Amino acid sequence: MKLKSILIATIAALTTASCQNSPKEDAYRRHTGFVFGTSYSFIYKSKTDLYKQILDSLAVYDASLSFFNPNSLLSQLNDADSIVADAHLLRVIQVAKDFHKSSNGAFDITIGPLSQLWRFTKDLHNDTISVQQWDSIGAKLDSVKPLVGLDKITIDGNVVRKADRRMKINASAIAEGYGIDIAAAVLDSLGVTDYMVEIGGEIHCKGLNPKGKKWRVGIDCPNEKSTIINRKNKRVIEVSDCAVSTSGSYRQCYHVADGRRIQHTIDPRTGYPVCHSMESVTVVGQSTAITDVLCTILMVIGPDSALQKIGSYPNVEAYIIYRDADGNQQEQMTDGFRLYLDEQ
């Protein structure tokens, strides 16, 4: 769902993939590398190297919630009727259930069969399909939709059970944010007061950056032709002690031959990919798992009701970029989001 790198690595490869500066005592340390199919960057102020502790926290995530680890509990659940889950998987499923209810079904981690049906890929970029292809895929929805629905996932103690073995959970719209929160919690427990944990463009930060100022986060200007190299910022925000998530459709979309622009985000209520003018949404809150989820919900429901919907959730702010009826790029934001803007 997010604009992420397509590089895939395992926990075992993290040490060799990472790089670190050689800081002086109590200076900022930085580690970069690849994990869970995307890149990461950890910056923190500490007298000691805490990289191992951070990696250990990511290993916990990997064993429980990673979509890329075939032996994770999540992968085991996708291949079974039921499993005995750990606290992390139980927590993610319960939070997902809560947001499924509050979003009237716009958020649903059981969309795995729909993702397989539409076959969205990480390298999808402005492809065009025929109306016949679109109709052919849509005709198969009746056989797939019975496998979708969080009400068909039950929790009994620490046992998670699926109503149908063929159901597949795709928890990327919450699990990766949850993993960031885990890593941030480790730094908190070790007394780190200044840090930024970033995985795949999602961020959890605290305190100040190495320049003694709030952390600055750029929000891409949506452009289907943009790349990692030529990307430009639409806005820059300054944040501290919060989480920031961004979702967008402009690098992962395709066009139907009749002119419709189809996003890679699937509406679990209809089974179809969304087809509206929202191009990007950024949410700021206290938990990356929550901001991650809310980005997905807003991308599903679209620009007409996005800010109204975000207002029903406490302690979060949002910024959306969309196209008006004439195709011109527009933006909207909550009043609280304006407080984060760097107007320089």
C-alpha positions in Angstrom: 0.0 0.0 0.0 2.9 2.3 0.6 5.5 3.9 -1.8 8.3 1.5 -0.9 11.5 0.1 -2.2 11.2 -3.3 -3.9 14.4 -4.6 -2.4 13.9 -7.6 -0.2 16.3 -8.8 2.5 16.2 -11.0 5.5 17.1 -10.3 9.1 20.3 -12.3 8.7 21.4 -9.9 5.9 20.8 -6.8 8.0 24.3 -6.6 9.6 26.1 -6.8 6.3 23.7 -4.5 4.6 23.8 -1.7 7.2 26.3 1.1 7.5 27.1 3.1 10.6 29.1 6.2 11.3 31.8 6.3 14.0 30.4 8.8 16.5 32.0 10.4 19.4 30.6 9.7 22.9 27.0 10.7 23.2 26.8 11.7 19.6 24.2 10.7 17.0 24.6 7.3 15.5 23.1 6.2 12.1 22.4 2.7 10.7 20.9 2.0 7.3 20.0 -1.1 5.3 17.2 -3.2 4.1 14.5 -5.2 5.8 10.9 -6.5 5.1 11.2 -5.6 1.4 12.2 -2.0 1.9 14.9 0.3 3.2 15.4 1.5 6.8 17.3 4.3 8.6 17.8 4.6 12.3 19.3 7.8 13.8 19.7 8.1 17.5 21.7 9.9 20.2 23.5 7.5 22.6 26.8 7.0 24.3 26.7 3.3 23.3 25.9 1.5 20.1 22.3 0.1 20.3 22.2 -1.5 16.9 22.0 -5.0 18.2 19.0 -4.2 20.4 17.2 -2.6 17.4 17.9 -5.6 15.2 16.7 -7.9 18.0 13.4 -6.0 18.0 13.1 -6.3 14.2 13.7 -10.0 14.5 10.8 -10.3 16.9 8.6 -8.5 14.3 10.0 -10.8 11.5 9.2 -14.0 13.4 5.6 -12.8 14.1 4.3 -10.5 11.4 6.6 -10.5 8.4 4.9 -11.2 5.0 8.4 -11.9 3.6 9.3 -14.6 6.1 7.6 -17.9 5.1 8.1 -19.2 8.7 6.5 -16.2 10.5 3.3 -16.7 12.4 1.4 -14.7 9.9 2.6 -16.9 7.1 1.7 -20.0 9.1 -1.8 -18.6 9.6 -2.2 -18.0 5.9 -1.4 -21.6 5.2 -3.6 -23.1 8.0 -7.1 -23.1 9.5 -5.8 -21.7 12.8 -2.7 -21.2 14.9 -1.6 -20.3 18.4 -0.5 -16.7 18.0 1.9 -14.6 20.0 1.1 -11.2 21.6 2.2 -9.2 18.6 0.0 -11.1 16.1 -3.0 -11.0 18.4 -2.5 -7.3 19.0 -2.3 -6.5 15.3 -5.4 -8.6 14.4 -7.4 -7.0 17.2 -6.5 -3.5 16.3 -7.3 -4.3 12.7 -10.7 -5.5 13.8 -11.3 -2.3 15.6 -10.5 -0.2 12.6 -12.4 -2.5 10.3 -15.5 -1.7 12.4 -14.9 2.1 12.8 -14.2 2.5 9.0 -17.3 0.5 8.1 -15.2 -2.1 6.3 -12.8 0.3 4.4 -9.9 -1.3 6.3 -9.6 -5.1 6.1 -6.4 -7.1 6.3 -8.1 -10.2 4.8 -7.8 -8.7 1.3 -5.1 -11.2 0.3 -7.3 -13.0 -2.2 -8.3 -9.7 -3.8 -4.6 -8.7 -4.1 -3.9 -12.0 -5.8 -6.9 -11.5 -8.1 -5.8 -8.1 -9.3 -2.2 -9.0 -9.2 -0.7 -5.7 -8.3 3.0 -5.8 -8.3 5.7 -3.5 -6.8 6.8 -2.4 -10.3 3.4 -1.4 -11.5 3.8 1.9 -13.2 1.3 3.5 -15.6 0.5 0.3 -17.4 -2.7 0.2 -19.5 -5.2 -2.7 -19.6 -8.1 -3.2 -21.9 -11.8 -2.8 -20.8 -12.1 -6.6 -21.6 -9.3 -7.4 -19.1 -10.9 -5.2 -16.5 -14.3 -6.9 -17.0 -12.7 -10.3 -17.0 -11.1 -9.8 -13.6 -14.3 -8.3 -12.2 -16.3 -11.3 -13.3 -14.2 -13.4 -10.9 -15.1 -11.3 -7.8 -18.1 -13.4 -6.8 -15.8 -16.4 -6.2 -13.3 -14.4 -4.2 -15.3 -12.0 -2.0 -16.5 -14.8 0.3 -12.9 -15.2 1.4 -12.7 -11.6 2.5 -14.0 -10.2 5.7 -12.4 -9.7 9.2 -15.6 -10.9 10.8 -14.5 -14.3 9.5 -11.4 -14.2 11.6 -12.0 -15.1 15.3 -9.8 -14.9 18.4 -10.3 -17.4 21.2 -7.7 -16.8 23.9 -4.4 -17.0 22.0 -5.9 -19.0 19.1 -6.6 -17.3 15.8 -9.0 -19.1 13.5 -10.1 -18.5 9.9 -13.6 -19.4 8.8 -12.1 -20.7 5.5 -8.6 -22.1 5.1 -8.2 -20.3 1.8 -8.4 -16.9 3.4 -5.2 -14.9 3.2 -4.2 -12.0 5.5 -2.2 -9.1 4.0 -1.3 -7.1 7.1 1.2 -4.7 5.5 -1.1 -1.7 6.1 -0.6 -2.1 9.8 2.1 -4.6 10.6 5.0 -2.5 9.2 4.0 0.5 11.2 3.7 -1.7 14.2 7.2 -2.9 13.7 8.4 0.7 13.7 6.6 1.2 17.0 8.4 -1.9 18.4 11.8 -0.5 17.5 10.9 2.9 18.9 9.7 1.3 22.1 13.1 -0.4 22.5 14.9 2.9 22.2 12.5 4.5 24.7 13.2 1.6 27.2 16.9 2.2 26.8 16.5 5.9 27.8 17.2 7.4 24.3 15.5 10.8 24.1 16.4 11.8 20.6 15.9 9.4 17.6 14.2 8.8 14.3 13.2 5.3 13.2 12.3 5.1 9.5 11.3 2.0 7.6 10.0 2.3 4.0 9.3 6.0 4.4 7.2 5.7 7.6 8.6 7.4 10.6 8.5 7.4 14.4 10.6 10.2 15.9 11.4 11.7 19.3 13.3 14.7 20.6 15.6 16.6 18.3 17.7 15.9 15.2 21.5 16.2 15.1 21.1 20.0 14.4 19.2 20.4 17.6 15.9 21.0 15.8 12.8 19.1 15.2 12.9 16.3 12.6 12.1 17.5 9.1 10.1 15.3 6.8 9.5 15.9 3.2 6.2 15.0 1.5 6.5 14.1 -2.2 4.8 16.2 -4.9 2.7 13.5 -6.6 3.8 12.9 -10.2 3.4 9.7 -12.1 6.8 10.4 -13.9 8.7 11.0 -10.7 11.4 8.6 -9.4 13.5 8.4 -6.3 16.1 10.5 -8.0 14.0 13.4 -9.4 11.3 13.5 -6.7 10.3 17.0 -5.3 8.7 18.0 -2.1 5.2 19.4 -2.1 5.5 20.2 1.6 8.0 19.9 4.4 6.9 19.3 8.0 8.8 19.6 11.3 7.8 17.0 13.9 8.9 15.6 17.2 7.5 12.9 19.5 5.1 11.5 16.9 4.6 9.1 14.0 4.3 10.0 10.3 2.9 7.8 7.6 2.3 8.6 3.9 0.5 6.6 1.2 0.2 7.5 -2.4 -1.1 6.1 -5.7 0.8 8.0 -8.3 3.8 5.6 -8.6 1.7 2.5 -8.5 -1.3 2.8 -10.8 -2.6 1.8 -14.2 -5.1 3.0 -16.7 -8.0 1.3 -18.3 -8.3 1.8 -22.0 -11.5 3.8 -21.5 -9.6 6.5 -19.6 -10.1 5.5 -16.0 -7.1 5.8 -13.7 -6.9 2.9 -11.3 -5.0 2.9 -8.1 -3.2 -0.1 -6.5 -5.3 0.4 -3.3 -8.3 -2.1 -3.2 -11.6 -1.2 -1.6 -12.4 -4.4 0.4 -16.1 -3.4 0.4 -16.5 -3.6 -3.3 -13.5 -5.9 -4.2 -12.4 -3.4 -6.9 -9.3 -1.1 -6.9 -10.3 2.5 -6.0 -10.8 4.9 -8.8 -10.9 8.5 -7.4 -8.7 11.6 -7.5 -6.8 11.1 -4.3 -3.0 11.0 -5.0 -1.4 11.2 -1.6 -2.3 11.3 2.1 -0.1 11.9 5.1 -1.2 11.3 8.7 0.6 12.4 11.9 -0.2 10.7 15.2 1.3 9.0 18.2 1.6 5.5 16.8 3.0 4.5 13.4 0.7 1.4 13.4 -2.3 3.8 13.7 -1.1 6.4 11.2 -0.3 3.5 8.8 -3.9 2.2 9.1 -5.5 5.6 8.7 -3.6 6.4 5.5 -5.0 3.2 4.0 -8.6 4.1 5.2 -8.3 7.6 3.7 -6.9 6.2 0.4 -9.9 3.9 0.2 -12.6 6.4 0.9 -11.2 9.2 -1.2 -10.9 13.0 -0.9 -14.5 14.0 -0.6 -14.9 12.6 2.9 -11.2 12.1 4.0 -10.9 15.0 6.4 -14.3 14.5 7.8 -13.4 10.9 8.5 -10.0 11.7 10.1 -11.9 14.0 12.5 -13.6 11.0 14.0 -10.3 9.7 15.3 -8.5 11.4 18.3 -5.0 12.9 18.3 -4.3 12.6 14.6 -3.9 15.1 11.8 -4.0 14.6 8.0 -2.9 16.2 4.7 -4.3 15.1 1.4 -3.3 15.8 -2.2 -5.9 15.2 -5.0 -6.9 16.4 -8.5 -10.0 18.6 -9.0 -12.5 18.1 -11.8 -10.2 20.0 -14.2 -7.2 17.8 -13.4 -5.4 20.5 -11.3 -3.6 19.4 -8.2 -5.2 20.6 -5.0 -4.4 20.0 -1.3 -6.4 20.0 2.0 -5.3 19.6 5.5 -6.7 19.6 9.0 -6.1 22.7 11.1 -3.8 20.8 13.4 -1.6 19.7 10.5 -0.8 23.3 9.7 1.1 23.5 13.0 3.7 21.1 11.5 4.3 23.0 8.3 7.8 24.4 7.6 6.9 27.5 5.6 10.5 28.4 4.7 
